Amino acid sequence: MTITVVVLLVAPLLAGWLSLVVRRSALLHAINLASMGTIVTAEIAITRTVLRDGSFTTLDQLVYLDALSTFILFIIGVVGSACSFYMRSYMDEQVARGAIAPSRLNLFFFLFHMFLLAMVVATVANSVGVQWVAIEATTLATTFLIAFWRRRESLEAGWKYLILCSVGISLALFGVVLLYYSSLHVLSDASQGLNVTQLLPVADRLNPHVLKLAFIFILVGYGTKVGLVPMHTWLPDAYMEAPAPVVAMLAGVLEVVAAYAILRVRMIVDHAVPFAFAGGLLALLGFASFVTAAFFLLIQHNYKRLFAYSSIEHMGIAMIGFGVGGPLGTFGGLFHLLNHALAKSMAFFAAGNIHRRFHTVEIGDVQGVAMAQPWTATALMISGLALSALPPFAAFASEVQILTALASQGVPGIEFTGTEGMVTVTLSDQFGRVALASVFLVSAVLSFGGLLYRMTGMVWGTPPEGIVRGEVWTLGHLPIILLAGALVGFSLFLPQPIQQLLERAAAILVIQ
């Protein structure tokens, strides 16, 4: 497996450096697709090994791969491949329109591959410290990608993203330092003090007070990358200004990798402190994100910002699942990460197509997409229905799993009590579970109404004058069709390897 892991890491690195010396658009796309093909092939081999033999370390314990990290690699491979195919038509049209100078196209691909490499390293790293470095590297690469158009608004969004995420990543670094400090009193080899494989066996001997503080800093720090409320303010601006393939990677992959980093540390913390501590914090931020995004979805007039708040909503739902925990809640949370990655990348592909045709991001100025762009309209509606968690889409199944776990288990560590004078009233645990489930359902209904009301207004009607009608088939439509099939198919039949990865990944996160 060592060679396979090396190939996984070298492929985006080599593709990035080749992109710097290549000028021809066709060759840049060929390098990109070849790199993604190599990455996906390596991920398939790793998945087969993990499912057959279990977790393993390699490269002198620098790399640790288990079912959880392999599942995240699967999401990276799927969304990354979809973006690579979509870029074939998207970027060439931007060059033809003069939005991108041909001499800058290779810079875009270089940054894209470095972004991809950083996320792969963050996923496979055994050391929490190396993982932090990789996530910081994603900040550097994506800042330039967000500001790639060089407009005033995109530069402002890039700076806002850089400043807020740098503050967040600094807080996460402090958490990593605290985790290392706690390990020094237990592990004899200080050089292994941040390795997950060394920390997990001795986690119950680590200082619980230091671990609690470390987890809070890491949750807030990486939660900024996830886009959890109240650390979410960079996200709508960045998603509105970045190129469509970049936004698809931000929403579909970067948020997932940041959530994975939180879960990795949470595994260690749960062995040392009661499960209710980390679970309660995750559920608290999850509900804050879900409820806040639900209300903001109702007042959006910009379709890219609409999808941005939808991302905040769905990452909040996943965090609720992880916070509730248990086999069902954890499985639902992981499954929801996959469903959101597929649906949101498809939604931003559709948004990119609409923006290229209508030249506006205002919802009120876009109508009649079904007549002007039939393929794009279909993609927009499918992604919208999936993000609204309607059956038969897979997001419906994952949200039902999370809601069922919430209603049956409640949120650990949260008690509904009230004090008035000399009288203390404690509400029943069953009432608390019903109350939380009701908040979940009301937020889901608000999100459903806000999202579909705006999107149906864009799809139906008559296109404004001057808008070309009809849509020519391009390679960029291929990932839209495949993603649509996956969103429907996964709710009816989950392929056995994916189901096994999900079940084993959930088992890793559930503390018995």
HELIX and SHEET records of a PDB file:
HELIX    1   1 THR A    2  VAL A   21  1                                  20    
HELIX    2   2 SER A   25  ASP A   53  1                                  29    
HELIX    3   3 ALA A   67  ARG A   97  1                                  31    
HELIX    4   4 PRO A  102  VAL A  124  1                                  23    
HELIX    5   5 VAL A  128  ILE A  146  1                                  19    
HELIX    6   6 ARG A  152  LEU A  184  1                                  33    
HELIX    7   7 ALA A  190  GLN A  192  5                                   3    
HELIX    8   8 VAL A  196  LEU A  199  1                                   4    
HELIX    9   9 LEU A  200  ARG A  205  5                                   6    
HELIX   10  10 PRO A  208  VAL A  226  1                                  19    
HELIX   11  11 LEU A  235  GLU A  241  1                                   7    
HELIX   12  12 ALA A  244  MET A  249  1                                   6    
HELIX   13  13 LEU A  250  LEU A  254  3                                   5    
HELIX   14  14 GLU A  255  ALA A  272  1                                  18    
HELIX   15  15 PHE A  275  LEU A  297  1                                  23    
HELIX   16  16 TYR A  303  VAL A  324  1                                  22    
HELIX   17  17 GLY A  326  PHE A  358  1                                  33    
HELIX   18  18 ILE A  363  ASP A  365  5                                   3    
HELIX   19  19 VAL A  369  ALA A  372  1                                   4    
HELIX   20  20 PRO A  374  LEU A  387  1                                  14    
HELIX   21  21 ALA A  394  GLN A  409  1                                  16    
HELIX   22  22 ASP A  429  VAL A  459  1                                  31    
HELIX   23  23 HIS A  477  LEU A  492  1                                  16    
HELIX   24  24 GLN A  496  LEU A  509  1                                  14    
SHEET    1   A 2 PHE A  56  THR A  58  0                                        
SHEET    2   A 2 VAL A  63  LEU A  65 -1                                        
SHEET    1   B 2 THR A 417  GLU A 420  0                                        
SHEET    2   B 2 VAL A 423  THR A 426 -1                                        
END                                                                             
